[in-house]
């Protein structure tokens, strides 16, 4: 390694980290419930993140991952929904939350339990999470307003 730096900003343990494929942006997620976005090209001597947000109120960030193209990223926060964001940190969509009161789980769409991980398919624009459910990001079922 030729260069190194220490990024400070989270108040609790960092539990998720992902670097975009080009190496220009870093996402960190923490048990302080925040995702922080770091842009190495635009960073000054203060080494501050350029954006931070709380994906799911009251839930720690457990997993974050950039897509293979670096134009989007996923965040899993221990809630049943996984959120999809564009490269600049604006929410595009989220997965559907299942109905936990149905007796036959095959009749509900989405997850009823906490999503603790997510990973992109290596060739498709689909992603896998918890190694169980495959979602197509072009029609995730729930568009977000925020």
C-alpha positions as CSV (number, residue, x, y, z in Angstrom):
1,X,0.0,0.0,0.0
2,X,1.4,3.4,-1.0
3,X,-1.1,5.6,0.8
4,X,-3.3,5.4,3.8
5,X,-5.7,7.6,5.8
6,X,-8.0,7.4,8.8
7,X,-11.6,8.5,8.2
8,X,-13.5,9.5,11.3
9,X,-17.1,10.3,11.5
10,X,-19.2,7.4,13.0
11,X,-20.1,7.4,16.6
12,X,-20.3,3.6,16.9
13,X,-18.8,0.5,15.4
14,X,-18.5,0.4,11.6
15,X,-20.3,-2.7,10.5
16,X,-20.4,-2.3,6.7
17,X,-18.0,-0.9,4.1
18,X,-17.9,-1.0,0.3
19,X,-15.7,0.6,-2.4
20,X,-17.1,1.4,-5.8
21,X,-15.4,-0.5,-8.7
22,X,-13.5,2.6,-9.9
23,X,-12.1,3.2,-6.4
24,X,-13.4,6.8,-6.1
25,X,-16.2,6.4,-3.6
26,X,-16.4,4.6,-0.3
27,X,-19.5,3.8,1.7
28,X,-19.4,3.1,5.4
29,X,-22.3,1.9,7.6
30,X,-22.4,1.8,11.3
31,X,-24.3,0.8,14.4
32,X,-25.0,4.6,14.8
33,X,-27.7,3.8,12.1
34,X,-25.9,6.0,9.4
35,X,-24.4,5.5,6.0
36,X,-21.6,7.9,5.2
37,X,-20.4,8.5,1.7
38,X,-16.8,9.4,1.0
39,X,-15.6,10.8,-2.3
40,X,-11.8,10.6,-2.6
41,X,-11.6,13.0,-5.6
42,X,-13.5,15.7,-3.9
43,X,-12.2,15.3,-0.4
44,X,-10.2,18.1,1.3
45,X,-7.8,18.1,4.3
46,X,-10.7,17.8,6.7
47,X,-11.5,14.2,5.4
48,X,-15.2,14.6,5.9
49,X,-17.9,12.6,4.2
50,X,-19.9,14.5,1.6
51,X,-23.3,12.8,2.5
52,X,-24.8,10.9,5.3
53,X,-28.2,9.4,5.8
54,X,-30.2,7.0,7.9
55,X,-31.6,4.2,5.7
56,X,-34.1,2.7,8.2
57,X,-34.9,4.6,11.4
58,X,-33.7,2.8,14.5
59,X,-31.8,0.0,12.7
60,X,-28.0,-0.3,12.4
61,X,-26.5,-0.6,8.9
62,X,-25.4,-4.3,8.5
63,X,-24.4,-4.5,4.9
64,X,-23.7,-2.1,2.0
65,X,-22.6,-3.0,-1.5
66,X,-22.0,-1.1,-4.7
67,X,-23.2,-2.7,-8.0
68,X,-20.6,-4.2,-10.4
69,X,-20.9,-1.0,-12.5
70,X,-20.8,1.4,-9.5
71,X,-23.9,3.3,-10.5
72,X,-26.0,2.0,-7.6
73,X,-25.7,0.5,-4.2
74,X,-27.7,-1.6,-1.7
75,X,-28.1,-1.2,2.0
76,X,-29.4,-3.8,4.5
77,X,-30.2,-2.5,7.9
78,X,-31.7,-5.5,9.7
79,X,-35.3,-4.5,8.7
80,X,-37.2,-6.7,6.3
81,X,-36.7,-4.2,3.4
82,X,-33.4,-3.7,1.5
83,X,-33.0,-0.2,0.0
84,X,-31.6,0.6,-3.4
85,X,-29.8,3.9,-3.9
86,X,-28.2,5.7,-6.9
87,X,-24.5,6.6,-6.8
88,X,-25.2,9.9,-5.1
89,X,-27.1,8.4,-2.2
90,X,-30.7,9.1,-3.3
91,X,-33.2,6.3,-2.7
92,X,-34.5,4.7,-5.9
93,X,-36.6,1.8,-4.4
94,X,-36.8,-0.8,-1.7
95,X,-37.9,-4.4,-1.5
96,X,-41.4,-5.3,-0.4
97,X,-42.1,-6.1,3.2
98,X,-44.0,-9.4,3.5
99,X,-47.2,-9.9,5.6
100,X,-46.0,-11.6,8.7
101,X,-49.6,-12.5,9.8
102,X,-50.3,-14.9,7.0
103,X,-50.2,-18.5,8.0
104,X,-48.9,-19.7,4.6
105,X,-45.7,-17.7,3.9
106,X,-45.8,-18.8,0.2
107,X,-48.8,-16.4,-0.2
108,X,-46.8,-13.3,0.9
109,X,-44.3,-11.3,-1.2
110,X,-41.2,-10.0,0.4
111,X,-39.5,-10.8,3.6
112,X,-41.1,-10.9,7.0
113,X,-37.8,-11.3,8.9
114,X,-34.8,-9.1,9.1
115,X,-32.5,-8.8,6.1
116,X,-28.9,-8.9,7.3
117,X,-27.1,-9.0,4.1
118,X,-27.2,-8.3,0.4
119,X,-25.0,-9.0,-2.7
120,X,-25.2,-8.2,-6.3
121,X,-25.4,-10.9,-9.0
122,X,-22.1,-10.9,-10.7
123,X,-23.6,-10.5,-14.3
124,X,-27.2,-9.4,-13.9
125,X,-28.6,-6.2,-12.4
126,X,-30.3,-8.5,-9.9
127,X,-29.1,-9.0,-6.3
128,X,-29.3,-11.7,-3.8
129,X,-29.7,-11.2,-0.1
130,X,-29.5,-13.7,2.7
131,X,-28.8,-16.2,-0.1
132,X,-32.5,-16.8,-0.3
133,X,-34.4,-14.3,-2.4
134,X,-33.5,-12.9,-5.8
135,X,-34.9,-9.5,-6.7
136,X,-34.9,-7.8,-10.0
137,X,-34.0,-4.1,-9.5
138,X,-36.0,-3.0,-12.6
139,X,-39.2,-3.9,-10.9
140,X,-38.8,-4.2,-7.1
141,X,-42.4,-3.5,-6.5
142,X,-42.2,-0.5,-4.2
143,X,-41.0,2.9,-5.4
144,X,-39.9,5.3,-2.7
145,X,-40.6,8.9,-2.2
146,X,-37.5,9.9,-0.2
